[in-house]
Amino acid sequence: MAEASLGRTIGPAIVLMGAAVVAVPLFRRLGLGSVLGYFAAGVLVDPSVLGLFTDALFL
Protein backbone atom coordinates (compact mmCIF):
# COMPACT_ATOMS: atom_id res chain seq x y z
CA MET A 1 0.00 0.00 0.00
CA ALA A 2 2.89 2.38 0.71
CA GLU A 3 4.30 1.78 -2.76
CA ALA A 4 1.14 3.05 -4.46
CA SER A 5 1.10 6.31 -2.53
CA LEU A 6 4.84 6.76 -3.03
CA GLY A 7 4.39 6.50 -6.80
CA ARG A 8 1.65 9.11 -6.77
CA THR A 9 3.90 11.64 -5.07
CA ILE A 10 7.23 10.90 -6.73
CA GLY A 11 5.96 10.79 -10.34
CA PRO A 12 4.94 14.46 -10.57
CA ALA A 13 8.09 15.53 -8.74
CA ILE A 14 10.28 13.68 -11.24
CA VAL A 15 8.44 15.25 -14.18
CA LEU A 16 8.78 18.71 -12.65
CA MET A 17 12.50 18.22 -12.03
CA GLY A 18 12.95 16.92 -15.57
CA ALA A 19 11.20 19.98 -16.98
CA ALA A 20 13.46 22.20 -14.86
CA VAL A 21 16.57 20.38 -16.09
CA VAL A 22 15.56 21.24 -19.65
CA ALA A 23 14.19 24.75 -19.08
CA VAL A 24 16.87 26.25 -16.81
CA PRO A 25 19.88 25.77 -19.12
CA LEU A 26 17.77 26.96 -22.06
CA PHE A 27 16.73 30.14 -20.27
CA ARG A 28 20.27 30.77 -19.02
CA ARG A 29 21.62 30.39 -22.55
CA LEU A 30 19.08 32.95 -23.71
CA GLY A 31 20.30 35.27 -20.96
CA LEU A 32 17.00 35.31 -19.08
CA GLY A 33 18.13 33.77 -15.79
CA SER A 34 17.53 30.50 -14.04
CA VAL A 35 14.58 31.71 -11.95
CA LEU A 36 12.56 32.32 -15.09
CA GLY A 37 13.54 28.83 -16.26
CA TYR A 38 12.16 27.29 -13.08
CA PHE A 39 9.03 29.38 -13.39
CA ALA A 40 8.49 28.34 -17.01
CA ALA A 41 9.00 24.67 -16.11
CA GLY A 42 6.38 24.94 -13.39
CA VAL A 43 3.93 26.67 -15.70
CA LEU A 44 4.35 24.03 -18.41
CA VAL A 45 3.81 21.14 -16.02
CA ASP A 46 0.74 22.81 -14.51
CA PRO A 47 -2.45 20.73 -15.05
CA SER A 48 -4.20 23.58 -16.88
CA VAL A 49 -1.45 24.03 -19.52
CA LEU A 50 -0.22 20.67 -20.82
CA GLY A 51 -2.58 18.46 -18.87
CA LEU A 52 0.14 16.04 -17.77
CA PHE A 53 -1.55 15.70 -14.40
CA THR A 54 -5.19 15.94 -13.49
CA ASP A 55 -4.74 16.62 -9.78
CA ALA A 56 -2.92 19.80 -8.79
CA LEU A 57 -2.65 18.64 -5.18
CA PHE A 58 0.44 16.56 -5.88
CA LEU A 59 2.33 19.37 -7.57
C-alpha positions in Angstrom: 0.0 0.0 0.0 2.9 2.4 0.7 4.3 1.8 -2.8 1.1 3.0 -4.5 1.1 6.3 -2.5 4.8 6.8 -3.0 4.4 6.5 -6.8 1.7 9.1 -6.8 3.9 11.6 -5.1 7.2 10.9 -6.7 6.0 10.8 -10.3 4.9 14.5 -10.6 8.1 15.5 -8.7 10.3 13.7 -11.2 8.4 15.2 -14.2 8.8 18.7 -12.7 12.5 18.2 -12.0 12.9 16.9 -15.6 11.2 20.0 -17.0 13.5 22.2 -14.9 16.6 20.4 -16.1 15.6 21.2 -19.6 14.2 24.8 -19.1 16.9 26.3 -16.8 19.9 25.8 -19.1 17.8 27.0 -22.1 16.7 30.1 -20.3 20.3 30.8 -19.0 21.6 30.4 -22.5 19.1 32.9 -23.7 20.3 35.3 -21.0 17.0 35.3 -19.1 18.1 33.8 -15.8 17.5 30.5 -14.0 14.6 31.7 -11.9 12.6 32.3 -15.1 13.5 28.8 -16.3 12.2 27.3 -13.1 9.0 29.4 -13.4 8.5 28.3 -17.0 9.0 24.7 -16.1 6.4 24.9 -13.4 3.9 26.7 -15.7 4.4 24.0 -18.4 3.8 21.1 -16.0 0.7 22.8 -14.5 -2.4 20.7 -15.1 -4.2 23.6 -16.9 -1.5 24.0 -19.5 -0.2 20.7 -20.8 -2.6 18.5 -18.9 0.1 16.0 -17.8 -1.5 15.7 -14.4 -5.2 15.9 -13.5 -4.7 16.6 -9.8 -2.9 19.8 -8.8 -2.7 18.6 -5.2 0.4 16.6 -5.9 2.3 19.4 -7.6 
